[in-house]
Amino acid sequence: MGIIDNINKLFDHRIRLGIMSILIVNEDADFNRLKELLAVTDGNLASHIKALEQAEYILVEKSFVGRKPNTSYSATNLGRIEFKKHIEALEKLIQKPN
């Protein structure tokens, strides 16, 4: 197995990497919070969320806060495992050989 085998192509894009980073350190985050933290447009964020949702790395929950619809996102167990493997692979890649 090579050093880069566990690098996940889905996390190659900085926005998807950012979404997962936020969801790993927070229990969940809503659309507006992700948009604010990542400084991206609605459409851009939505397309990256969809890619992570299709891979089953994030869970999407729709609810109402008062009368307003609210969509929140959280990392799934699979998402957490795959993200951890990705980060560990990156760390190995940049480690100085002994």
C-alpha positions in Angstrom: 0.0 0.0 0.0 1.3 3.4 -1.0 1.4 6.5 1.2 -1.4 8.2 -0.7 -3.8 5.2 -0.7 -6.0 6.6 2.1 -6.2 10.1 0.7 -9.8 10.5 -0.1 -10.6 12.3 -3.4 -13.9 13.5 -1.9 -11.9 15.7 0.5 -9.7 17.1 -2.2 -11.8 20.2 -2.5 -11.2 22.9 0.2 -15.0 23.4 0.7 -15.7 19.7 1.4 -12.6 19.6 3.6 -14.0 22.7 5.4 -17.5 21.2 5.8 -16.1 18.0 7.3 -13.7 19.8 9.6 -16.5 21.9 11.0 -18.8 18.9 11.5 -16.1 16.9 13.1 -15.4 19.5 15.8 -19.1 20.5 16.2 -22.0 18.1 16.8 -23.8 19.8 14.0 -24.1 23.0 12.0 -26.9 24.6 10.0 -26.6 25.8 6.4 -26.2 29.5 7.3 -23.4 28.7 9.8 -21.5 26.6 7.3 -22.0 29.3 4.6 -20.7 32.0 7.0 -17.7 30.0 8.2 -16.6 29.0 4.7 -17.5 32.3 3.0 -19.2 30.5 0.0 -22.4 31.1 -2.0 -25.6 29.1 -1.4 -25.2 27.1 -4.6 -21.6 26.3 -4.1 -22.2 25.1 -0.6 -25.3 23.1 -1.6 -23.4 21.2 -4.3 -20.6 20.2 -1.9 -23.0 19.2 0.8 -24.8 17.0 -1.8 -21.6 15.2 -2.7 -20.9 14.5 1.0 -24.5 13.4 1.6 -24.4 11.0 -1.4 -21.3 9.4 0.0 -23.1 9.1 3.3 -20.5 11.1 5.1 -23.0 13.6 6.4 -26.5 13.4 7.7 -29.1 16.1 6.7 -31.9 17.0 9.1 -34.7 19.3 8.1 -36.8 21.0 10.7 -38.6 24.2 11.6 -37.4 26.8 14.0 -40.5 28.7 14.7 -42.1 29.0 11.2 -38.7 29.1 9.4 -37.3 25.9 7.8 -33.9 25.0 9.1 -31.5 22.4 7.7 -28.7 21.1 9.9 -25.9 18.8 9.1 -23.8 16.3 11.1 -21.0 13.9 10.3 -22.0 10.2 10.1 -19.8 7.5 11.7 -18.7 6.6 8.2 -17.8 10.2 7.5 -15.8 10.5 10.7 -13.9 7.3 10.0 -13.1 8.3 6.4 -12.1 11.9 7.4 -9.8 10.5 10.1 -8.2 8.2 7.6 -7.7 11.1 5.2 -6.1 13.3 7.8 -3.8 10.5 9.0 -2.8 9.8 5.4 -1.9 13.5 4.9 0.1 13.5 8.2 2.1 10.5 7.0 2.7 12.2 3.7 4.3 15.2 5.3 6.2 13.4 8.1 9.9 13.7 8.0 11.5 10.3 7.5 13.8 9.2 10.3 
